[in-house]
Amino acid sequence: MSNPFEYINAINRGENTMVDDLAEKEYNPFMVNRGLSFYRDTVLQANEMNRYYDLDKRLQFLFLINSVEPRKRFSKWFKAEKLGDLECVKEYYGYSNVKAKATLDILTPEQIDYIKTKIYKGGTSP
């Protein structure tokens, strides 16, 4: 069980799947706590385990199994947005991420295309 999603599913089902030392070694408390923090009814338990991060992994897992009510929970994981135009604006103007994001809000699509043609270096398209 090296996948943190498998541990989250085991906690949601109330099953103790940490039966050997290898499973305990592969358990990643940070990712499991992050996954449980997306749900309203498990965010407090995840926060408690974040507070007591120095506990053994097996103890953290057992706490979550015994304190989280078993039920089905589904959520999407948030991922950072990949803005291709952001890199072009940063290079063209020499801006930081914050300034480039603010600039993207006021630039028109034609202006962004113009910037892309100016910074195009050849080879594959930007």
C-alpha positions as a printed Julia matrix, in Angstrom:
126×3 Matrix{Float64}:
   0.0    0.0     0.0
   2.39   2.72   -1.1
  -0.36   4.93   -2.5
  -1.76   7.48    0.03
  -5.2    7.17   -1.6
  -5.34   3.53   -0.51
  -4.76   4.58    3.09
  -7.44   7.26    2.83
  -9.89   4.7     1.43
  -9.01   2.29    4.25
  -9.68   5.04    6.82
 -12.97   5.9     5.11
 -13.98   2.22    5.27
 -12.71   1.77    8.83
 -10.36  -1.08    7.88
  -7.01  -1.59    9.55
  -4.72  -2.34    6.61
  -1.48  -1.53    8.41
  -0.59  -5.09    9.31
   3.19  -5.11    8.93
   6.25  -2.89    9.23
   6.43  -2.32    5.47
   2.94  -0.83    5.41
   3.88   1.43    8.32
   7.05   2.53    6.56
   5.18   3.42    3.35
   2.48   5.4     5.18
   2.79   9.13    4.4
   0.96  11.04    7.17
   1.19  14.41    5.43
  -0.56  13.23    2.27
  -3.22  11.28    4.18
  -3.95  14.28    6.41
  -4.11  16.51    3.35
  -6.56  14.14    1.69
  -8.77  14.0     4.78
  -8.7   17.77    5.19
 -10.96  18.18    2.12
 -13.95  16.78    4.02
 -15.96  18.71    6.56
 -16.32  15.8     8.96
 -12.64  14.76    8.94
 -10.8   18.09    8.86
 -10.53  18.27   12.65
  -9.0   14.78   12.92
  -6.54  15.61   10.14
  -5.58  18.81   11.93
  -4.99  16.91   15.18
  -2.62  14.57   13.41
  -0.84  17.57   11.89
  -0.42  18.97   15.39
   1.05  15.67   16.64
   3.18  14.9    13.59
   5.88  13.33   15.75
   3.7   10.35   16.75
   4.46   6.97   15.23
   2.85   6.4    11.86
   0.94   3.38   13.16
  -0.53   5.44   16.01
  -1.61   8.19   13.62
  -3.28   5.66   11.34
  -5.04   3.93   14.24
  -6.27   7.28   15.59
  -7.78   8.14   12.22
  -9.4    4.71   11.79
 -10.99   4.88   15.24
 -12.07   8.53   15.13
 -13.34   8.9    11.56
 -16.83   7.59   10.93
 -16.79   5.09    8.02
 -18.59   6.37    4.94
 -17.96   7.14    1.28
 -16.18  10.41    0.64
 -15.19  11.81   -2.75
 -13.38  15.03   -3.61
 -11.05  16.4    -6.24
  -7.51  17.26   -5.28
  -6.56  20.83   -5.95
  -3.68  21.3    -8.34
  -1.73  24.4    -9.21
  -2.85  26.11  -12.4
  -0.44  25.97  -15.3
  -0.6   29.26  -17.15
   1.41  29.18  -20.37
   0.82  32.85  -21.04
   2.19  33.71  -17.59
   5.7   32.59  -18.54
   5.56  34.64  -21.75
   4.55  37.8   -19.87
   7.21  37.19  -17.22
   9.92  36.86  -19.85
   8.76  39.76  -22.01
   8.37  42.3   -19.21
  10.75  40.79  -16.65
   7.94  40.61  -14.08
   7.47  38.41  -11.02
   4.61  35.89  -10.81
   2.35  38.33   -8.98
   2.9   41.2   -11.43
   2.58  38.89  -14.44
  -0.77  37.53  -13.19
  -2.05  41.08  -12.7
  -0.82  41.99  -16.19
  -2.58  38.98  -17.75
  -5.89  40.32  -16.47
  -5.55  43.54  -18.48
  -3.91  42.22  -21.65
  -6.06  41.36  -24.65
  -5.59  38.09  -26.54
  -4.08  40.04  -29.46
  -1.49  41.6   -27.17
  -0.61  38.2   -25.71
  -0.16  36.81  -29.24
   2.11  39.74  -30.06
   4.21  39.04  -26.95
   4.48  35.37  -27.93
   5.74  36.27  -31.4
   8.32  38.66  -29.95
   9.8   36.14  -27.52
   9.62  33.18  -29.95
  13.12  31.77  -30.33
  12.48  29.15  -32.99
  12.16  25.4   -32.73
   8.96  24.13  -31.24
   6.05  26.5   -30.84
   5.51  28.14  -27.42
